[in-house]
Amino acid sequence: MMTCMDVLADVVSAMRTGPATSGRTDVRGPWGLRFVHSFGATFHLVLQGTAWLLPPESDPIPLGPGDAVLLPRGVEHAIADHPDSPLVDFDPSVEEPPQGQGARSLLLCGTYRLDRERLHPVLSRLPDVVVVPANPGRHRSLHTAISILGEELDAQRPGAAAVVPALVDALLVLILRAWFEESDCPADRGWSRALTDPAVVQSLELLHERPGAAWTVADLASEVGLSRAAFARRFTEAVGEPPLTYLSRWRMTTAARLLRDCDRPIATVAKEIGYTSEFAFAKAFKRDFGVPPGTYRKQVIPA
């Protein structure tokens, strides 16, 4: 059986369209980096020192060691040692951009490649800027991962090329979990509750583990020990859509992941997500993605 963390990891895995890219940035003040709009989710980790996040339409945000920033829609922004410092465009291939002789900051900046056309509600309902302040006592796993990243990047230890990408991959899930645990944003309270309400978590686990099953609302309610009406209400309030609407979305998301990540025949993919007819699956897939499954597979897999 899955856990709420597994559900979150499953969602992130399904949204990914490629590996994360990241770069170590070692700077001394004054410095300032401008990040253009990205088609992925941009992230920043302050590993040592301090910085200021400069969002496009809100006040500057001070950052300290261990703070994590996620911009789910990759909006244009900047990060600097001071809100008034001059900015240069960020180049991930340049480890030491133009800077001065002041206080040192060590950052990890990068982008997660996600399917922006069909973001899961976990991601689509997030604000443009997510900041998770360092809180070692509360988010121990996230703090540990950031600390290890800082050590690996600062010391340039043997094997860092293998350790860093694995930690960066895990960070997205850890950042999201920490955000949902701490967020007081009304738009996020649903999924925060969805990942902590035992009945909703259990139903999500069932849908994620067996998306091809012929689920009904009554079946799911019975599995979690609630009446049909009570379950439907709790699920919809937490997740933001009714159980079977979510199931339809998750089936198509799962199908897209299978088409990207494996070479199974389209008929097999259709069966795995609950379609007995390849034609019906192809029609539903095209309605959601704009192209038939075979065309989608050719578009997302390099020749």
Backbone as a ProteinNet text record, in pm:
[ID]
protein_1_A
[PRIMARY]
MMTCMDVLADVVSAMRTGPATSGRTDVRGPWGLRFVHSFGATFHLVLQGTAWLLPPESDPIPLGPGDAVLLPRGVEHAIADHPDSPLVDFDPSVEEPPQGQGARSLLLCGTYRLDRERLHPVLSRLPDVVVVPANPGRHRSLHTAISILGEELDAQRPGAAAVVPALVDALLVLILRAWFEESDCPADRGWSRALTDPAVVQSLELLHERPGAAWTVADLASEVGLSRAAFARRFTEAVGEPPLTYLSRWRMTTAARLLRDCDRPIATVAKEIGYTSEFAFAKAFKRDFGVPPGTYRKQVIPA
[TERTIARY]
84.2	0	87.8	48.1	119.1	100.1	177.3	156.2	129.4	96.5	72.7	197.6	317.4	441.8	454.8	412.7	418.8	326.4	207.1	113.8	177.4	238.3	302.8	417.5	498.4	608.7	556.7	445.6	384.8	338.7	278.3	232.8	350.9	457.1	574.8	637.1	647.9	705.1	624.7	493.1	407.4	418.2	448.3	456.4	589.6	691.6	825.1	835.6	897.1	919.8	1068.6	1152.7	1296.2	1368.2	1500.6	1576.9	1585.8	1602.5	1622.7	1760.4	1770.9	1900.1	1930.8	2055.3	2090.7	2235.4	2265.8	2401.4	2440	2563.6	2619.2	2659.3	2618.2	2650.9	2720.1	2847.4	2930.5	2959.5	2906.9	2916.2	2954.8	3010.3	3038.6	2977	2916.3	2844.7	2934.2	2877.9	2738.8	2721.3	2605.9	2574.7	2422.9	2379.8	2237.1	2214.8	2122.5	2096.5	1950	1929.2	1794.7	1762.3	1643.4	1599.5	1479.5	1494.8	1385.5	1279.4	1164	1054.9	1101.8	1070.6	1111.4	988.5	1004.4	893.7	890.8	973.4	970.1	940.4	970.6	956.1	1095.7	1120.2	1251.3	1265.3	1387.3	1410.5	1543.2	1551.5	1674.6	1691.7	1812.9	1848.1	1961.2	1945.6	2054.4	2133.3	2251.3	2333	2422.8	2472	2552	2522.4	2533.2	2514.8	2368.6	2345.2	2209.9	2182.8	2055.9	2016.1	1879.6	1839.5	1705	1639.4	1518.8	1438.9	1358.1	1362.1	1291.8	1182.4	1061.8	951.2	904.6	832.5	793.1	690.5	601.1	491.4	467.2	572.4	556.6	686.9	685	801.2	916.6	1040.5	1156.4	1143.6	1198	1188.1	1329.2	1363.7	1497.7	1510	1626.6	1653	1780.1	1780.9	1897.8	1939.2	2044.2	2093.6	1984.5	1970.3	1871.5	1735.8	1713.4	1584.7	1573.7	1452.7	1426.1	1317	1332.9	1235.7	1196.8	1067.2	1016.5	922.1	941.9	852.1	787.8	670	611.1	586.5	558.3	529.6	646.6	760.3	881.3	872.9	801.5	785.5	919.6	931.8	1053.5	1073.7	1198.9	1228.9	1378.5	1423.9	1567.3	1602.4	1731.7	1782.9	1915.6	1936.7	2052.1	2094	2209.6	2255.3	2182	2120.9	2046.1	1942.3	1825.5	1722.3	1766	1865.7	1908	2031.2	2083.9	2203.4	2172.2	2267.4	2245.9	2234.3	2158.3	2130.7	2195	2235.8	2278.7	2197.3	2181.1	2106.4	2181.6	2108.2	2168.7	2211	2333	2385.5	2427.5	2354.1	2385	2524.3	2587.2	2721.4	2829.7	2791.8	2888.2	2871.7	2972	2962.4	2985	3065.8	3096.2	3063.2	2938	2897.9	2962.1	2942.8	2999.9	2961.3	3061	3038.2	3143.6	3135.3	3230.3	3320.1	3358.4	3449.2	3383.1	3251.3	3180.4	3150.2	3041.6	3004	2973.5	3010.2	2993.6	2857	2798.5	2676.9	2697.4	2650.5	2656.8	2513.6	2476.7	2340.4	2339.9	2227.2	2201.2	2074.4	2086.1	1973.2	1947.2	1820.6	1791.8	1646	1613.8	1478.7	1437.2	1314.7	1253.5	1172.4	1192.9	1117.7	985.5	875.6	743.1	649	544.5	441.4	354.2	386.5	316.2	175.2	148.7	16.6	-88.5	-47.7	-144	-89	-61.7	-11.2	-115.3	-69.3	-156.2	-201.5	-323	-369.7	-273.4	-194.7	-94.9	-4.2	30.3	120.2	45.3	-63.7	-133	-196.8	-228.6	-293.1	-192.6	-64.1	37.2	46.4	88.8	114.7	236.7	258.9	372.4	505.7	509.4	633.6	607.7	682.5	673.2	806.4	802.3	923.5	907.3	1002.2	1002.1	1123.2	1102.4	1214.8	1277.7	1405.9	1475.3	1407.4	1378.6	1314.7	1359	1485.2	1541.4	1457.5	1395.8	1316.8	1187.8	1135.3	1005.3	1019.1	1114.8	1130.1	1270.2	1290.9	1425	1480.2	1397.1	1445	1489.1	1409.5	1445	1573	1583.5	1702.9	1826.6	1812.9	1926.2	1969.9	1872.8	1906	1978.1	1930	1994.2	2134.6	2151.2	2283.5	2382.6	2337.7	2425.9	2462	2363.3	2391.7	2497.7	2484.1	2582.1	2721.9	2733	2863.5	2921.8	2838.2	2886	2933.7	2858.5	2892.6	3008.2	3017.1	3123.7	3257.9	3258.1	3383.8	3418.9	3321.3	3343.6	3401.7	3334.2	3383	3370.6	3454	3439.3	3299.5	3238.7	3104.8	2993	3028.8	2924.8	2836.8	2893.8	2816.3	2700.7	2710.8	2601.7	2509.2	2567.1	2488.6	2397	2450.5	2374.9	2246.5	2248.8	2122.4	2016.1	2058.1	1961.3	1896.6	1977.2	1922.3	1831.3	1870.4	1788	1652.4	1651.2	1524.7	1434.7	1492.9	1414.3	1365.1	1438.1	1405.2	1267.3	1225.1	1095	983.8	988.8	887.9	900	1022	1042.2	995.2	1020.8	976.1	823.9	760.7	614.4	553.7	610.1	557.5	567.5	683.4	701.8	604.3	583.8	492.3	349.8	303.6	166.8	149.9	256.1	248	239.4	300.3	310.2	216.3	166	95.6	-31.6	-51	-178.2	-253	-211.4	-277	-407.1	-521.5	-649.6	-653	-587.7	-591.8	-520.1	-429.8	-351	-405.3	-501.3	-547.6	-611	-670.4	-732.9	-633.9	-526.1	-430.5	-352.9	-335.8	-276.9	-365.1	-495.4	-589.1	-596.5	-589	-596.7	-484.6	-368.2	-252.6	-244.5	-340.3	-341	-471.3	-576.5	-704.4	-692.4	-696.5	-675.1	-766.7	-893.1	-986.5	-951.6	-917.5	-882.3	-749.8	-652.5	-523.4	-541.6	-619.9	-640	-706	-802.7	-869	-773.8	-690.1	-590.2	-491.5	-452.1	-362.1	-424	-550.7	-619.2	-624.9	-659.1	-668.3	-532.1	-427.9	-293.7	-239	-267	-216.8	-289	-420.2	-499.6	-587	-524	-603.1	-692.1	-659.6	-738.4	-859.9	-876.3	-991.9	-1119.8	-1231	-1361.1	-1419.6	-1353	-1394	-1527.2	-1606.2	-1722.9	-1705.3	-1781.3	-1773.7	-1813.7	-1912.7	-1957.1	-1846.7	-1773	-1661.7	-1556.8	-1517.5	-1414.6	-1461.5	-1588.1	-1642.4	-1639.5	-1673.9	-1672.6	-1531.1	-1433.5	-1294.2	-1242.9	-1289.1	-1237.2	-1331.8	-1441.5	-1530.8	-1620.6	-1662.7	-1752.5	-1876.3	-1980.6	-2096.5	-2057.7	-2132	-2102	-2103.7	-2205.5	-2218.9	-2106.9	-2075.8	-1971.2	-1835.3	-1806.5	-1678.3	-1667.8	-1772.4	-1769.3	-1746.9	-1812.1	-1797.1	-1654.9	-1601.2	-1466.4	-1361.6	-1373.9	-1277.2	-1280.7	-1399.7	-1413.1	-1363	-1393.8	-1347.6	-1195.4	-1134.6	-989.4	-913.6	-957.1	-882.9	-920	-1041.7	-1082.9	-1167	-1192.6	-1278.2	-1331.6	-1445	-1504.2	-1412	-1432	-1343	-1327.4	-1436.4	-1425.4	-1369.1	-1386.7	-1321.2	-1170.4	-1129.9	-987.1	-933.7	-1009.8	-966.2	-945.1	-1036.8	-1021.8	-895	-869.9	-748.8	-624.3	-627.4	-510	-485.4	-591.6	-574	-499.8	-539	-472.3	-328.7	-307	-171.7	-83.6	-138.3	-64.8	-36.8	-134.6	-115.5	-2.4	-0.1	105.8	242.5	251.1	378.6	421.9	328.5	361.7	406.3	341.8	379.9	519.3	554.2	687	795.8	764.5	869.5	886.7	795	809.3	760	789	751.1	635.5	554.4	440.2	344.6	280.9	183	72.4	15.3	-89.4	-208.3	-238.9	-350.2	-323.8	-198	-161.9	-174.4	-128.9	-142.4	-289.7	-372.4	-516.4	-574.8	-537.3	-590.4	-544.4	-419.9	-365.9	-439.1	-496.4	-566.3	-718.4	-765.2	-907.4	-990.6	-926.9	-1001.4	-996.4	-1112.3	-1117	-1104	-1122.9	-1114.9	-1000.4	-908.2	-799.2	-853.8	-960.7	-1020.6	-1076.4	-1147.9	-1205.2	-1094.8	-986.9	-873.9	-812	-788.1	-726.1	-811.5	-942.3	-1033.6	-1026.5	-1027	-1019.6	-884.6	-778	-644.3	-631.5	-681.2	-673.4	-755	-867.7	-949.7	-872.1	-791.5	-715.9	-584.6	-513.9	-379.1	-370.9	-479.1	-480.5	-425.3	-362.2	-306.5	-332.6	-335.1	-351.8	-231.5	-247.8	-138.3	-9.9	-21.7	97.7	174.1	102	166	232.5	163.8	220.6	352.1	353.6	475.9	590	563	667.6	718.1	629.1	668	756.8	732.8	804.6	928.1	941.9	1058.7	1149.6	1273.7	1365.7	1391.8	1405.7	1432.2	1573
-119.5	0	124.6	224.4	350.4	428.3	537.1	634.3	768.6	871.3	1003	1053.9	1019.8	1059.9	990.6	863.1	790.7	853.6	895.7	961.5	1088.1	1168.1	1291	1260.9	1160.5	1121.9	1070.3	997.6	945	1058.9	1159.9	1276.4	1345.8	1369.9	1438.1	1356.1	1225.9	1138.7	1144.3	1147.9	1150.7	1282.4	1390.4	1522	1546.5	1471.6	1497	1453	1537.8	1503.8	1489.4	1499.3	1484.9	1512.3	1494.6	1516.1	1664	1690.6	1828.3	1876.8	2006.2	2067.9	2163.8	2169.2	2257.4	2301.4	2412.4	2463.8	2526.2	2503.9	2562.2	2705.9	2798.5	2939.5	2990.4	3026.2	3071.4	3219.7	3306.1	3450.3	3526.9	3646.6	3741	3875.7	3941	4064.4	4177.8	4267.9	4267.4	4177	4113.1	4028.7	4025	3993.5	3981.7	3901.2	3807.1	3717.4	3726.8	3746.6	3753.7	3620.9	3566.8	3440.3	3466.3	3436.4	3456.9	3349.6	3368.8	3271.7	3134.6	3033	2895.6	2810.5	2708.8	2617.9	2501.3	2511.1	2413.4	2483	2415.9	2473.9	2509.3	2636.4	2682.9	2667.8	2636.4	2626.8	2690.6	2733.8	2789.4	2735.8	2700	2661.9	2752.1	2809.8	2887.4	2791.5	2754.9	2657	2723	2842.2	2921.1	3068.1	3149	3292.3	3333	3449.8	3504	3552.7	3583.1	3633.8	3700	3767.9	3824.5	3769.1	3717.9	3676.9	3797.9	3825.6	3940.9	3890.8	3864.9	3816.8	3926.1	3888.7	3987.5	4089.1	4049.5	4139.4	4144.9	4126.9	4137.1	4185.3	4208.7	4264.3	4164.1	4214.9	4126.1	4040.1	3918.6	3822.4	3785.1	3808.8	3771.3	3620.1	3567.9	3424.6	3400.8	3290.3	3254.3	3110.7	3064.3	2927.9	2824	2732.7	2626.3	2659.1	2785.3	2821	2764.4	2725	2669	2750.1	2771.7	2846.7	2762.5	2756.9	2687.5	2781.6	2794.9	2873.3	2776	2720.4	2608.8	2638.2	2765.7	2800	2870.9	2872.3	2927.1	3074	3154.6	3296.6	3368.7	3476.1	3556.3	3616.2	3618.1	3669.3	3694.6	3735	3755.6	3716.4	3696.1	3667.6	3742.5	3807.9	3895.8	3905.5	3971	3989.6	4106	4193.2	4308.5	4346.7	4394.3	4429	4532	4615.7	4721.5	4684.8	4565.4	4526.6	4513.3	4551.4	4534.6	4386.4	4357.9	4219.7	4184.6	4058.5	4002.2	3875.5	3836.9	3715.2	3593	3501.6	3379.6	3287.7	3236.7	3138.6	3016.2	2902.7	2785.8	2729.1	2763.7	2711.4	2794.9	2908.9	2997.3	2983.5	2922.5	2897.4	3023	3116.5	3238.5	3359.1	3406.9	3522.4	3649.9	3763	3890.4	3919.7	3962.1	3979.4	4072	4093	4179.7	4102.7	4169.2	4109.8	4099.9	4109.1	4109.6	3971.3	3962	3835.9	3728.4	3604.9	3492.7	3427.3	3386.1	3304.5	3188.8	3071.7	2953.6	2908.3	2902.3	2868.9	2749.1	2681.6	2582.7	2628.6	2654.7	2703.8	2606.4	2582.4	2488.1	2486.6	2388.6	2376.9	2231	2204.4	2073.1	2076	1977.4	1969.4	1898	1973.3	1920.4	1941	1858.8	1872.2	1992.1	2107.5	2230.4	2235	2155.4	2158.6	2092.4	1995.5	1920.8	1903.4	2014.2	2006.5	1943.9	1855.3	1795.9	1906	1894.3	1996.9	2024.2	1924.6	1947.2	2063.7	2073.4	2178.4	2299	2275.8	2387.4	2482.8	2434.4	2519.3	2591.2	2570.3	2641.8	2787.2	2878.2	3016.1	3021	3135.4	3148.6	3134.2	3172.3	3165.7	3090.6	2983.3	2903.5	2915.4	2963.6	2975.2	2887.6	2797.3	2711.8	2750.8	2826.9	2867.2	2746	2758.2	2651.2	2628.4	2504.1	2468.7	2327	2311.8	2178.3	2090.9	2150.7	2070.8	2021.1	2093.7	2060.2	1976.5	2013.3	1944.6	1883.3	1783.5	1727.8	1670.4	1600.1	1538.3	1644.1	1750.1	1858.1	1926.5	1956.6	2022.7	1934.7	1804.8	1713.2	1708.9	1700.4	1695	1821.9	1938.3	2064.4	2072.6	2026.9	2029	1941.1	1821.3	1730.8	1791.2	1852.4	1917.7	2025.7	2105.5	2210.2	2154.8	2047.3	1985.2	1928.7	1859.1	1797.5	1902.9	2011.9	2113.7	2201	2226.7	2313.1	2242.2	2115	2040.2	1972.4	1965.7	1898.1	1758	1679.6	1547.2	1449.1	1342.6	1238.1	1176.7	1155.7	1097.3	1198.4	1328.2	1431	1433.6	1397.8	1399.2	1300.4	1197.4	1100.7	1138.5	1191.7	1223.9	1343.9	1448.4	1573	1555.7	1493.3	1478.4	1399.6	1297	1217.5	1301.3	1383	1469.2	1576.7	1632.6	1734.9	1677	1553.4	1488.4	1474.1	1433.2	1413.3	1545	1652.9	1781.2	1832.5	1809.4	1861.4	1805.1	1675.3	1613.5	1667.1	1681	1729.5	1874.1	1956.9	2096.4	2103.1	2024.6	2024.6	1977	1870.8	1819.4	1925.2	1990.5	2094	2209.8	2248.3	2358.4	2324.9	2205.9	2169.4	2156.9	2118.6	2108.5	2245.9	2346.5	2478.1	2582.3	2560.2	2665.1	2710.2	2843.7	2899.1	2964.7	2929	2982	2905.5	2973.6	2903.4	2809.1	2846.7	2761.9	2630	2624.1	2503	2415.5	2466.4	2390.4	2259.5	2257.8	2135.1	2021.2	2039.2	1930.5	1903.9	2005.5	1980.3	1884.4	1906.3	1817	1682	1684.7	1559.1	1463.8	1520.1	1437.1	1402	1450.6	1417.3	1352.6	1362.7	1298.2	1149.8	1061.4	917.9	860.3	900.3	846	892	1019	1071.7	1013	1005.3	945.5	801.7	724.7	584.6	572.4	658.6	652.2	692.8	792.8	831.4	718.2	651.9	537.5	431.1	401.7	300.5	342.3	466.6	514.6	514.4	548.5	551.6	410.9	320.8	184.5	106.5	132.4	55.3	148.7	230.7	323.9	254.1	129.9	57.7	-13.3	-14.5	-81.8	-3.4	-75	-12.4	49.4	151.2	212.4	285.7	279.5	365.1	441.2	547.5	623.1	534.7	449.8	359.1	261.4	209.9	118.4	186.5	306.8	379.3	412.1	453.2	484.5	362.3	247.3	123.2	88.5	108.6	77.4	161.1	285.9	374.1	384.8	309.6	303	422.9	487	601.5	577.6	654.8	650.8	714.4	682.8	736.5	889.2	947.3	1093.3	1159.3	1102.1	1160.7	1153.3	1039.7	1025.1	1122.5	1128.1	1216.4	1361.2	1402.2	1539.7	1565.5	1476.5	1496.5	1494.9	1403	1393.7	1520.4	1562.8	1679.4	1806.2	1823.6	1942.3	1945.6	1829.4	1823.5	1829.8	1752	1737.9	1846.9	1898.5	2004.1	1957.4	1827.3	1771	1637.3	1589.7	1463.5	1344.8	1234.5	1118	1065.9	1049.8	991.7	1090.8	1219.7	1319.9	1312.7	1301.3	1286	1158.9	1049.9	923.1	937.2	1002.8	1021.8	1099.9	1205.6	1284.6	1198.8	1121.2	1041.8	931.9	874.9	773.9	832	951.2	1011.9	1051.3	1099.4	1133.2	1008.7	898.1	771.7	722.5	735.9	693.9	772.4	903.5	985.9	943.4	913.1	868.2	736.1	642.2	513.3	530.7	619.8	643.5	705	789.2	851.5	755.2	673.4	599.9	454.8	400.7	260.5	241.4	123.4	96.6	-2.4	-10.4	-101.2	-59.6	-157	-123.2	-34.7	47.9	139.7	63.4	-52	-132.6	-176.9	-206.4	-247	-129.7	-12	108.1	135.3	122.9	145.8	52.2	-74.3	-173.2	-143.4	-99.7	-74.1	39	131.2	242.3	226.5	106.9	79.6	85.4	95.4	97.6	-39.7	-93.1	-221.5	-201.6	-79.1	-47.9	49.1	10.4	100.3	225.3	208.6	322.3	423.7	373.7	463.5	536	463.5	525.7	634.6	603.6	700.9	827.2	808.2	922.8	1008.6	943.5	1016.8	1086.6	1018.9	1076	1199.2	1189.4	1303	1420.5	1392.5	1499.9	1577	1506.7	1571.4	1633	1564.7	1606.7	1670.5	1663.1	1727.2	1644.4	1531.3	1441.9	1297.8	1202.9	1061.7	1010.8	899.1	845	820.1	763.8	734.9	860.6	965	1092.4	1153.1	1146.1	1198.2	1128.8	997.1	920.5	965.3	987.1	1029.8	1169.3	1254.4	1392.1	1402.4	1317.2	1331.1	1243.1	1145.9	1057.3	1092.1	1138.4	1173.9	1055.4	1084.7	978.4	923.7
0	0	0	-78.9	-82.9	46.9	61.8	168.3	101.6	184.3	125.8	54.8	109	44	-90.4	-98.7	-224.8	-328	-284.4	-376	-431.7	-346	-389.6	-485.6	-453.2	-540.7	-674.2	-670.9	-792.8	-882.9	-822.6	-898.5	-965.2	-889.2	-942.6	-1054.6	-1034.8	-1136.8	-1265.9	-1253.2	-1371.4	-1446.7	-1375.9	-1438.8	-1508.3	-1471	-1525.2	-1671	-1752.3	-1892.5	-1923.3	-1822.6	-1841.8	-1711.7	-1709.8	-1586.6	-1550.6	-1422.8	-1377.4	-1421.4	-1445.4	-1473.2	-1359.1	-1317.6	-1206.7	-1219.6	-1154.3	-1157.4	-1024.9	-984.4	-861.7	-890.9	-804.5	-822.9	-696.9	-711.4	-599.3	-620.7	-534.7	-559.1	-432.4	-455.7	-348	-385.3	-285.7	-312.2	-360.7	-441.6	-488	-610.4	-618.2	-732.4	-751.7	-872.7	-901	-1027.6	-1022.9	-1135.5	-1177.7	-1306.7	-1362.3	-1431.2	-1402.3	-1460.8	-1550.7	-1679.5	-1774.2	-1752.8	-1813.9	-1802.2	-1848.6	-1769.5	-1800.1	-1826.3	-1910.5	-1937.9	-1838.8	-1736.7	-1629.2	-1497.8	-1388.6	-1255.2	-1204.8	-1182.6	-1139.1	-987.4	-942.4	-798.3	-760.9	-636.2	-579.6	-438.4	-405	-268.4	-221.9	-104.7	-45.5	43	-1.7	70	173.8	140.6	235.1	210.5	315.8	299.7	293.1	234.4	225.1	83.3	56.3	-75.1	-62.3	-168	-178.8	-304.2	-289	-403.9	-449.4	-580.1	-635.9	-729.4	-675	-757.7	-853.4	-959.9	-1060.5	-1011.5	-921.8	-885.3	-734.3	-656.5	-511.5	-449.9	-319.9	-251.8	-245.8	-239	-223.1	-98	-106	4	49.7	176.7	223.9	239.1	203.4	211.9	291.8	367	445.2	420.6	488.1	467.6	490.7	396.1	408.5	351.3	310.7	251.2	109.9	73.7	-59.1	-127	-256.9	-336.7	-457.2	-485.7	-604	-677.2	-807.9	-892.2	-990.2	-955	-1030.5	-1177.4	-1210.7	-1349.8	-1417.2	-1350.1	-1410.6	-1446.9	-1365.9	-1398.5	-1390.7	-1467.5	-1465.6	-1326.6	-1280.7	-1147.3	-1138.2	-1021.3	-1000	-857.7	-835.8	-702.3	-690.4	-576	-561.9	-416	-394.4	-256.2	-190	-272	-221.1	-326.1	-284.6	-383.1	-486.4	-453.2	-545.6	-627.7	-612.1	-686.8	-835.8	-922.9	-1067.4	-1103.1	-1208.3	-1246.9	-1379.8	-1393	-1520.9	-1544.4	-1668.9	-1700.3	-1649.2	-1587.8	-1534	-1647.2	-1637.7	-1732.4	-1650.9	-1663.1	-1579.8	-1601.6	-1713.9	-1740.1	-1671.8	-1615.8	-1549.6	-1398.8	-1333.7	-1190	-1108.1	-1159.3	-1085.5	-1173.6	-1170.7	-1251.4	-1199	-1270.6	-1224.3	-1079.4	-1000.8	-857.3	-800.1	-668.1	-601.4	-506.7	-398.6	-300.3	-162.6	-159	-31.9	21.4	97.1	161.5	57.7	91.8	-0.6	16.8	-95.7	-96.1	-192.5	-152.4	-238.3	-264.5	-391.4	-431	-524.2	-527.4	-631.4	-701.9	-831.2	-910	-1024	-1053.4	-1160.7	-1201.2	-1285.7	-1340.7	-1346.2	-1303.1	-1320.9	-1450.1	-1534.8	-1660.4	-1633.3	-1644.3	-1612.9	-1731.2	-1735.8	-1838.1	-1802.2	-1859	-1823.9	-1881.5	-1985.5	-2047.8	-1959.9	-1878.8	-1796.4	-1655	-1590	-1453.3	-1361.4	-1277	-1175.6	-1079.5	-1022.1	-927.3	-812.6	-772.2	-667.5	-705.3	-834.6	-881.2	-935.7	-1008.1	-1072.9	-972.7	-852.6	-752.4	-662.1	-686.3	-608.6	-655	-567.9	-611.6	-702.6	-767.3	-858.3	-786.5	-659.9	-582.1	-451.8	-431.1	-309	-235.1	-112.7	-30.8	92.7	112.7	231.7	316.3	424	509.6	578.4	607.6	679.7	814.3	843.8	971.2	1006.2	1052.2	1075.2	1166.4	1267	1359.5	1300.1	1201.4	1144.1	1017.1	931.6	803	795.9	876.7	893.2	763	686.9	562.6	462.5	448.4	356	401.1	529.5	581.5	560.3	584.1	566.2	420.5	328.6	185.9	141.6	187.9	150.8	210.5	333.6	397.7	322.1	283.5	209	73.8	7.6	-120.1	-103.1	2.4	27	46	121.8	145.3	16.2	-60.9	-184.8	-284.3	-296.3	-394.6	-348.5	-218.7	-169.1	-171.5	-136	-129	-260.7	-354.5	-482.7	-460.2	-376.8	-341.4	-457.7	-456.5	-558.1	-550.8	-664.6	-668.3	-661.9	-647.9	-638.2	-762.3	-877.1	-1001.5	-997.6	-913.7	-899.3	-784.3	-676.6	-557.2	-581.4	-644	-658.4	-739.1	-858.5	-932.9	-856.8	-782.5	-706.1	-596.4	-528	-423.6	-482.5	-596.7	-661.6	-700.6	-751.4	-786.2	-663.7	-551.8	-429.6	-371.4	-396.4	-334.9	-373.1	-497.3	-539.5	-451.7	-425.1	-338.8	-196.6	-146.5	-9.6	6.4	-94.9	-90	-89.8	-177.4	-183.2	-51.9	3.8	130.2	240.1	248.4	350.4	329.1	204.1	174.5	218.4	183.8	219.8	371.1	440.2	585.9	652.4	587.8	651.2	592.5	471.5	398.7	468.7	469.8	515.6	399.9	276	156.7	133.4	124.9	109	-9.7	-120.7	-239.7	-218.5	-119.9	-98.2	13.9	89.6	205	163.3	42.3	-3.7	-11.2	-87.2	-102.4	25.1	107.5	238.6	316.7	309.6	377.5	306.7	173.1	97.8	136.8	168.6	201.2	349.3	427.9	570.6	615.9	537	568.8	535.2	633.7	607.6	500.3	499.2	400.7	260.1	245.7	113.7	66.8	158	122.1	75.1	149.5	112.3	-24.6	-52.9	-183.2	-295.5	-271	-370.8	-395.5	-288.1	-302.1	-392.4	-371.5	-452.1	-599	-624.6	-762.5	-831	-756.2	-814.6	-835.8	-743.9	-756.7	-865.8	-880.5	-977.2	-1061	-1145.7	-1226.5	-1328.5	-1361.7	-1460.8	-1405.2	-1273.6	-1213.4	-1242.7	-1243.8	-1274	-1147.4	-1096.7	-971.3	-983.9	-877.5	-860.9	-730.8	-713.7	-588.7	-471.2	-493.5	-387	-348.4	-447.7	-419.6	-332.1	-371.5	-297.2	-156.1	-144.3	-12.2	78.1	21.7	99	143.8	56.1	88.2	205.4	215.1	320.4	439.7	435.9	551	571.5	461.6	470.7	385.6	412	323	190	86.9	-45.5	-43.7	17.3	19.4	99.8	216.6	301.2	232.4	169.8	101	-15.8	-98.7	-215.7	-174	-66	-18.5	30.5	112.5	166.7	56.7	-36.8	-145.8	-230.5	-269.4	-356.8	-289.3	-161.4	-89.2	-78	-58.4	-40	-171.8	-269.1	-394.8	-495	-485.7	-576.8	-693.1	-701.8	-805.4	-756.4	-811.6	-766.9	-792.8	-721.1	-733.2	-875.6	-949.2	-1082.9	-1184.3	-1159.8	-1245.1	-1225.1	-1098	-1069.6	-1132.9	-1124.7	-1182.9	-1333	-1402.5	-1547.3	-1578.5	-1500.1	-1520	-1495.8	-1385.9	-1351.6	-1454.2	-1510.6	-1614.8	-1735.1	-1778.1	-1893.3	-1859.4	-1737.1	-1693.5	-1692.9	-1643.3	-1640.4	-1781.5	-1869.5	-2008.4	-2073.5	-2051	-2109.3	-2057.1	-1928	-1871.6	-1934.4	-1950.6	-2011.7	-2156.2	-2229	-2368.5	-2377.5	-2279.4	-2278.5	-2235.6	-2134.5	-2064.5	-2105.9	-2183.6	-2222.7	-2365.7	-2420.2	-2559.5	-2569.6	-2465.4	-2470.9	-2582.5	-2647.1	-2750.9	-2694.6	-2779.9	-2736	-2679.2	-2736.6	-2685.1	-2541.5	-2510.3	-2374.1	-2277.6	-2321.9	-2239.4	-2210.9	-2313.8	-2297.4	-2192.2	-2199.3	-2105.3	-1963.1	-1947	-1813.3	-1741.5	-1817.7	-1751.9	-1759	-1797.5	-1784.5	-1910.3	-2027.3	-2153.2	-2219	-2253.6	-2324.3	-2473.6	-2521.7	-2663.9	-2690	-2777.4	-2814.2	-2882.1	-2961.1	-3030.5	-2930.3	-2829.1	-2727.9	-2650.9	-2621.4	-2552.5	-2639	-2766.8	-2856.5	-2868.4	-2873.1	-2883	-2756.7	-2639.6	-2512.8	-2497.5	-2537.7	-2526.4	-2615.9	-2739	-2831	-2779.3	-2715.5	-2659.5	-2552.6	-2474.5	-2366.8	-2413.9	-2503.6	-2542	-2680.2	-2757.1	-2887.9	-3000.9	-2968.7	-3070.9	-3029.4	-3124.3	-3089.2	-3009.8	-2938.3	-2856.5	-2935.3	-3055.4	-3134.4	-3171.4	-3207.9	-3241.9	-3119.2	-3005.7	-2881.2	-2850.2	-2862.8	-2833.4	-2924.2	-3050.5	-3143.7	-3110.2	-3061.1	-3030.4	-2907.4	-2808.1	-2680.9	-2670.8	-2761.1	-2758.1	-2875	-2847.5	-2955.4	-3047.6	-3175.3	-3273.6	-3255.1
[MASK]
+++++++++++++++++++++++++++++++++++++++++++++++++++++++++++++++++++++++++++++++++++++++++++++++++++++++++++++++++++++++++++++++++++++++++++++++++++++++++++++++++++++++++++++++++++++++++++++++++++++++++++++++++++++++++++++++++++++++++++++++++++++++++++++++++++++++++++++++++++++++++++++++++++++++++++++++

